[in-house]
């Protein structure tokens, strides 16, 4: 779990008209074009109706708390640090800018038959289901041998140039993206499941019939095969 602004540009046009009246040059006054006004947003649903917890359908570890703050709707990732402002565009649609400030997406909420908000669709493809709560994250303690078992280099399935390096740390794992050297730390939830809480980023490992780690799935989506030494 790819974590929002609208500016109105005012254009003022001026012109001068030369007319001849009885042989005298007359200069018409400078006129300003009318300022374009933003159309009012037709919104019947109060912001309080959107408040709640929304969980990504395909990733149970990525959930957002949406709440009203000073008359604005804000989305904050549970276990994250940064709140994202949702700028209203219509009754049920909002714009959100990611934490880097360089990408804007549309988030559209939907209601059930009684009129309650039940889900939100981000960028037309990511479905966040409104839930009552999310279970707490419980970290476990693994032995050095258990952590060492998942160490190694992993290659993205279908790609020959994308690799991850996983290294055991004192309390978990350190993932290094070899293509850009970005590092991400993970805590163990089981001996085969690790999580970066701040990003809602799970790693799920699988074994072969001999009990050896052979694969890891990131974000419940991307499969990486362990490279044999």
C-alpha positions as CSV (number, residue, x, y, z in Angstrom):
1,X,0.0,0.0,0.0
2,X,1.2,4.1,-4.9
3,X,0.0,7.7,0.1
4,X,-3.7,16.0,-2.7
5,X,-4.4,20.2,-4.7
6,X,-6.4,22.3,-7.0
7,X,-5.4,25.9,-8.0
8,X,-7.5,28.3,-10.0
9,X,-5.5,30.4,-12.5
10,X,-7.0,33.8,-13.1
11,X,-6.3,35.3,-16.5
12,X,-6.8,39.0,-17.0
13,X,-7.0,40.3,-20.6
14,X,-6.6,43.9,-21.5
15,X,-7.2,45.7,-24.8
16,X,-7.1,49.2,-26.2
17,X,-9.4,50.3,-29.0
18,X,-8.5,53.1,-31.3
19,X,-11.4,55.0,-32.7
20,X,-11.5,58.2,-34.7
21,X,-14.2,60.6,-33.7
22,X,-14.2,63.9,-35.7
23,X,-10.6,63.4,-36.5
24,X,-9.5,62.9,-32.8
25,X,-7.8,59.6,-31.8
26,X,-9.6,58.2,-28.8
27,X,-8.2,55.4,-26.7
28,X,-10.7,53.1,-25.0
29,X,-10.1,52.3,-21.3
30,X,-8.4,49.0,-20.3
31,X,-11.0,46.4,-19.5
32,X,-10.5,43.3,-17.3
33,X,-12.1,40.0,-18.5
34,X,-14.5,38.6,-15.9
35,X,-12.9,36.2,-13.5
36,X,-13.9,32.6,-14.0
37,X,-15.6,31.2,-10.9
38,X,-15.3,27.6,-9.9
39,X,-18.6,25.8,-10.2
40,X,-20.1,25.0,-6.8
41,X,-19.7,21.4,-5.7
42,X,-23.0,19.7,-5.3
43,X,-22.5,17.6,-2.1
44,X,-25.4,16.3,0.0
45,X,-23.3,13.7,1.9
46,X,-21.8,15.2,5.1
47,X,-18.1,14.6,5.6
48,X,-18.7,12.8,8.9
49,X,-20.5,10.0,6.8
50,X,-17.1,9.1,5.3
51,X,-15.3,8.5,8.6
52,X,-14.2,5.0,9.3
53,X,-11.5,2.3,8.6
54,X,-11.0,1.3,5.0
55,X,-9.0,-1.9,4.2
56,X,-7.4,-2.7,0.9
57,X,-9.3,-5.8,-0.5
58,X,-6.2,-7.7,-1.6
59,X,-3.9,-6.7,1.3
60,X,-5.3,-7.0,4.9
61,X,-2.3,-5.1,6.2
62,X,-3.0,-1.9,4.4
63,X,-5.8,0.0,6.1
64,X,-6.6,3.7,6.3
65,X,-8.4,5.7,9.0
66,X,-10.5,8.4,7.4
67,X,-11.6,11.3,9.6
68,X,-12.7,14.9,9.5
69,X,-10.1,17.5,10.7
70,X,-11.0,21.2,10.7
71,X,-13.6,20.7,8.1
72,X,-11.4,18.6,5.8
73,X,-11.4,14.9,5.1
74,X,-8.0,13.2,5.9
75,X,-6.8,9.7,5.3
76,X,-4.1,8.3,7.5
77,X,-2.6,4.9,7.1
78,X,-3.0,2.8,10.3
79,X,0.5,2.3,11.7
80,X,1.7,5.0,9.4
81,X,2.7,8.6,10.1
82,X,1.5,10.9,7.4
83,X,-2.1,12.1,6.8
84,X,-3.3,12.7,3.2
85,X,-5.8,15.4,2.4
86,X,-8.8,14.4,0.4
87,X,-10.1,17.3,-1.7
88,X,-13.7,17.1,-2.6
89,X,-14.7,17.2,-6.3
90,X,-18.3,16.0,-6.1
91,X,-20.6,14.4,-3.6
92,X,-18.8,11.1,-3.5
93,X,-15.5,11.7,-5.3
94,X,-12.3,13.3,-3.9
95,X,-8.7,13.9,-5.2
96,X,-5.7,12.8,-3.2
97,X,-2.1,13.7,-3.7
98,X,0.6,11.1,-2.6
99,X,3.0,11.8,0.2
100,X,5.7,12.9,-2.4
101,X,3.3,15.5,-3.8
102,X,4.0,14.5,-7.4
103,X,1.0,12.3,-8.2
104,X,-2.7,12.9,-7.9
105,X,-5.4,10.2,-7.9
106,X,-9.2,10.1,-7.7
107,X,-10.9,8.3,-4.9
108,X,-14.6,7.5,-5.3
109,X,-16.8,6.3,-2.5
110,X,-19.9,4.2,-2.9
111,X,-23.0,3.6,-0.7
112,X,-25.2,0.6,0.0
113,X,-29.0,0.7,-0.4
114,X,-29.6,2.3,3.0
115,X,-27.2,5.0,2.0
116,X,-24.2,4.1,4.1
117,X,-20.7,4.5,2.8
118,X,-19.3,0.9,2.3
119,X,-16.2,1.2,0.1
120,X,-13.8,3.5,-1.7
121,X,-12.1,2.9,-5.1
122,X,-8.7,4.5,-5.6
123,X,-7.5,5.3,-9.1
124,X,-10.3,3.1,-10.5
125,X,-8.6,-0.1,-9.5
126,X,-7.8,-0.4,-5.8
127,X,-10.8,-1.4,-3.7
128,X,-10.9,-0.3,0.0
129,X,-13.6,-2.0,2.0
130,X,-15.0,-0.2,5.0
131,X,-14.5,-2.4,8.1
132,X,-15.3,-1.9,11.8
133,X,-11.8,-2.6,13.0
134,X,-8.5,-4.3,12.1
135,X,-6.8,-6.9,14.2
136,X,-3.7,-5.8,16.1
137,X,-0.3,-6.7,14.7
138,X,1.4,-9.2,17.0
139,X,5.2,-9.6,16.5
140,X,6.8,-12.9,17.4
141,X,10.4,-13.7,18.3
142,X,12.2,-16.0,15.9
143,X,15.5,-17.8,16.4
144,X,18.6,-16.9,14.5
145,X,18.2,-20.1,12.5
146,X,14.7,-19.3,11.5
147,X,15.7,-15.8,10.3
148,X,18.7,-17.2,8.4
149,X,16.5,-19.6,6.6
150,X,14.8,-16.9,4.6
151,X,18.0,-15.0,3.8
152,X,19.1,-14.8,0.2
153,X,18.7,-13.3,-3.2
154,X,15.3,-13.4,-4.9
155,X,14.4,-12.8,-8.5
156,X,11.0,-11.4,-9.7
157,X,9.2,-14.1,-11.7
158,X,9.3,-13.3,-15.4
159,X,12.1,-10.7,-15.0
160,X,15.8,-11.3,-15.4
161,X,16.9,-7.9,-14.1
162,X,15.0,-7.4,-10.8
163,X,16.4,-8.8,-7.6
164,X,15.8,-8.4,-3.9
165,X,18.4,-9.2,-1.2
166,X,17.1,-10.3,2.2
167,X,19.3,-10.3,5.2
168,X,18.5,-11.4,8.8
169,X,18.8,-8.8,11.5
170,X,18.6,-9.0,15.2
171,X,14.8,-8.8,15.3
172,X,13.7,-9.4,11.7
173,X,14.7,-8.9,8.1
174,X,16.2,-6.2,6.0
175,X,15.1,-6.0,2.4
176,X,17.3,-4.3,-0.2
177,X,16.0,-3.5,-3.6
178,X,19.1,-4.1,-5.7
179,X,18.0,-1.9,-8.6
180,X,17.9,1.3,-6.4
181,X,19.5,0.2,-3.1
182,X,16.4,1.2,-1.1
183,X,16.2,-0.7,2.2
184,X,13.1,-1.7,4.1
185,X,12.9,-3.4,7.5
186,X,10.4,-6.1,8.4
187,X,9.2,-7.7,11.7
188,X,8.2,-11.4,11.9
189,X,4.5,-12.3,12.5
190,X,5.3,-16.0,12.0
191,X,8.3,-17.9,10.7
192,X,6.9,-17.4,7.1
193,X,5.2,-14.0,7.4
194,X,7.0,-10.7,7.8
195,X,5.6,-7.2,7.7
196,X,6.7,-3.6,7.3
197,X,3.9,-1.9,9.4
198,X,4.5,1.7,8.2
199,X,3.9,0.7,4.5
200,X,1.4,-2.2,5.1
201,X,4.0,-4.3,3.2
202,X,3.8,-8.1,3.8
203,X,6.3,-10.7,2.8
204,X,4.9,-14.3,2.7
205,X,7.4,-17.1,2.2
206,X,6.8,-20.7,1.0
207,X,8.8,-23.9,1.2
208,X,9.4,-26.9,-1.0
209,X,8.7,-30.4,0.1
210,X,12.1,-30.6,1.7
211,X,11.3,-27.7,3.9
212,X,13.6,-25.2,2.1
213,X,12.4,-21.6,1.5
214,X,12.0,-21.2,-2.3
215,X,9.7,-18.3,-2.8
216,X,8.4,-15.0,-1.3
217,X,5.3,-13.1,-2.3
218,X,5.4,-9.3,-1.7
219,X,2.2,-7.3,-1.2
220,X,0.1,-10.5,-1.9
221,X,0.9,-9.9,-5.5
222,X,4.5,-10.1,-6.7
223,X,6.2,-13.5,-6.6
224,X,10.0,-13.7,-6.2
225,X,12.0,-17.0,-6.6
226,X,14.9,-17.6,-4.3
227,X,18.1,-17.8,-6.3
228,X,20.2,-20.9,-5.6
229,X,23.7,-20.1,-4.4
